[in-house]
Amino acid sequence: MGQPFPPQPMAVAERLLLLEREQSRALRALRAPGPPVTHVYRPLEHAWEPHCRFVRRYCRGPKRVLFLGMNPGPFGMNQTGVPFGEVRHVREWLRVEGAVQRPHPEHPKRPVLGLSCGRSEVSGARFWGLIRRLCPDPQRFFTHCFVHNHCPLLFLSASGRNVPPSDLPPQHRGPLLALCDRALVGAVRVLSVRMVLALGRFAERRARRALDAAGMGGVRVEGLPHPSPRNPRANRGWEEMVLSRLRELGVLEVVLGNGDGREGGDSAGSTEPGAGDAVEHQEEGGGSSGMGGSQ
C-alpha cells in the first residue's frame, strides 16, 4: 500500500485570513471604548465575504511590499471589506463582490449598504485611482504588493464622526494597539514582506514599533503621505508626491509588477502616467491632518 501524501502547506491567503479571524476574536474580547465612541463597526465580520474574495483573488503568494493604512473608513472598507475600498474601484476594477451584513447596532448616520453604497471616499478614490492608472490590470500591482490595515475596526461618535484609534481613551487604546501590532507582525511574516509602505505617520509609527519589538528590524518601514482630504499635503498634488516618493525609495517598478520583486533600481521613464489623466475625488471620513485618516 502506498504511502499517504504529506499534508500540503496552507496557502498564503488562507493563513492571512486565519490570522485576521484570530485578531477579530481577540478584539471582540476587549472592553468597549466608551465616550466619545458610541458604535464600533467590524468589517472583518459584516463584510467578511467580499474581504475573503479580495484576499483569495489577490494574495496568492508572498508579497515584497505591504501598503499599510490605519483603520477602515465609513465609506471604504466598512462597506466593501477591502482596505481603502472605494466602492466603484472595488466593483469595477478589482471586481470583488459578496454579501455584506448590517452591523448591530447600526449607527443611524452611517448605514452599511455594502457594494450598493452610493457614497465614495477621497482616500480610496485617490489610492486605488493611482494604482489603477499605474497598473490597468490589477494583477500587475498584486504581483509583489498587497494592502492591509493596522486596525480592522471603525469607531464612530454619536454624531457619526470617525474616531481614529489614536484618539481613543488611553486605557482602551493601549490594549487595542498592542493586539493590532501583534497581528501586523503576523501578517508581515505570512506574506514574507520586505518593505512596509505606511500611509500616514500613525501607521508608520505603529509598524516601526511592532516590527522592532518583534526583532524584525530588517523589514524596511517607510512613509507615504496619507490620501485623506484632512491631510493638507494630500490636497496639493498627492499623486505626484507619492510617485516621487516611490521613485526615491526605488520601488516604483515593484509596484508596477516588473522585475523579480527586489527593491531598488531606476524607475524613471515612460511608466509614469500622463499628467493629464484624471483621478476621481469624493468625500471620506479621515483622521487629523498629517496623521492620516481611515480607510
C-alpha angles and dihedrals in degrees: 000000000000124000115262116255112261115249113271119237114257113262117256092245093053092047091052092047090049090051090051092049090053091048091051092051092049091049090050088060093059121098118259111269096234124204130038086023116075100163133034117198120201110196091178083069108033094034096034095122098059090037090057091048091051093050095044093048099045106024103064098134145002118320122212096198127042118194106209128201129183107241140319123295123222094249099033127048090359088067101033110024090235121113110252081004104176103185100235095049091046093051102037105031109021089034093212117159137171145127117285120202127217110251120233120255095026121199109241091221096045108046118179108233098162120210091348091064109129096204123088132198131226097223094055094041091051096044100044091034090061094044091048091053092049094044114025087183106058091210088070092061093044093051090090105359141068136178126229141162125233092219122028096201131094118209121202132189125218090269092053093255116152109246109204118219089248089065097053118113109276095243089059099032095059099056091040095053092043090057092046092048090055092048091050091053089051092050092049089052095046092050096040089231118191098183134027114205104198119200105217132007095269094059090043093053093047092049093050092047095046096047095043091050089051092052091249098124089136089075107090117232116197132170133235126188111265114246094223115126087229088069103081092206090059091060092060107066102316094174094053091048092051094046090050091049093048090052090047090053092046095236104108091099089051090052089050090056094246129137126008097306097265113142119240137049136109109295099175120117140066096339091083112099119251118270092237096059114114130229122200118238128192139159121288135167112251144169130260119306115279094013097075130245135246128286 
